[in-house]
Amino acid sequence: MLTRRAILLLALTACRPAASAASAPSSAEPAGAPRPSAAPATSWQAIVDDPARPADERALDPGRKPVELLAFLDLRPGMRVADLGAGFGYTTFLLSRAVGPDGVVYAHNNTYARERFLEPKWTERLTTPEFRNVVRVDREFDDPLPPEAKDLDLVINVLFYHDTFWFGTDRAQMNRAVFAALRPGGAYVIVDHSASAGAGASDTKTLHRVEESTVRVEIEQAGFTLAGSAEFLRNPADARDWNAAPFAAAERRGTADRFVLKFVKPAS
């Protein structure tokens, strides 16, 4: 249950002015300057418990572990972040609440996802008060961020990196674009379904999985350094031989072994 203080904080957040694609919040610090290490505006659990979150997203929480994800990301008010492959906005909502009204979230989706799965629900959600600090980004993964998305603190891709293989994305170009958009010290976080050892990218379309080492090699080639990983989405019992895509997984959705990797753009 939300505390009285948490409810008050959430109410104040909802009343702040909206950000738009034409006028996104910006930082007064020089490019590359580290963000203030202010405490979170509210607890990670309070964000997850926000009554504005849709019921269908709450139902995914046991398999997505949003509290653990937020703790791993360690976001702060005022940060500028991007959500690549935002889908219907499960992660976007969490990021939006974590960075608060003075921050901004660039929520990206490509043409295939929008036309095949997301519309009109995605457009409708972007008009809600909870997404006031969210900037819609309709671009392909090859060049996923608009010119104004610079000096970012975080770019995250949750369960979509594997799709860029069968989309035919130029991932080297994509990862370089992410590198350019981040401030020095900024983080690039990948969450994805694990493929079997040695599978590489061979299961990306059939099983919607990718080998962790394949992702790591590609992102490090763009200039990133691996800074950490997390185990909260691991499942050693997963045989990694079944389709982890949401509709195909059915009752097994959320039980696939998943890796969580955090890369950083070197400070110099």
C-alpha positions, 0 to 999 in steps of 0.5 A: 500500500502506498504511504501518504507521503508517496501518494502526495509525491505522485500527485505533485508529479502529475501536476507538473507541465508536460514535455513535447517533441518540439520542446523537450526538457533540457539541462543547464549543465555543459555537455558531458557533465555528470548529473547531480546525485540527488536521491530518488523522488520516491521509492522504487516500490512506490513507482511500481505500485502507482495506481496509474499503471495499467492492470495488464502491465501489473500482471507482468511484474512477477516476470519482469521484476520492475523494482529490481530493474529500477534499482539496477538503473539507479535513476535520479530526478532530472535525468534524460533517458531513452527507451528503445523499442518501448512497445506499449510503454511498460518500461517507459512508465517506470522511467518517466516516474523515476526521472520525474517532471524535470526529466525526459524520456524519449520513447522509441518505436519502429515502423514494424512494431507500430503498424503491426502491434501498437496502434492505436493504443500507443498513440492514445497512451502518449496523451495521458497525464502520466506521459507528460515528460515522454517524447514520442520517437518514431524512427528505425533502429538503425538511427533510433534517436532524434538530433535533440536527444543528446547528452543522455544519461541512459539508453535502455533496450528491453527485450528488443535487441534480438529483434534487430537481427531479423529486422535487418538493422545495421546494429553497428550503426545503431550502437554508434548512434546510441554512443553519440547520444550518451554523455560521457559516463552514460549507460547503455542497458540491454535486457534480453532472452538468452539463447543457448551457448554457441547459438549466437544470433541463429535463434533471434527470429525463431525463438526470439533469443540471442546469445549474451556474448554476441550482444556484448561483442557488438556493443563493445565494438561501438566503444562501450565498456561493460560496467556490470550485469544483474542476475534478477532475471536469470532462470537456470532451469530454462532449457532455452529451446522454446519461443520466448516471444510474448504471444508464443510463450503463453503461460511461460511468458516471463520465465525465460532466462534473461541477461541484464547488461550495463555498458558505459560510454567512457569518460574520455 
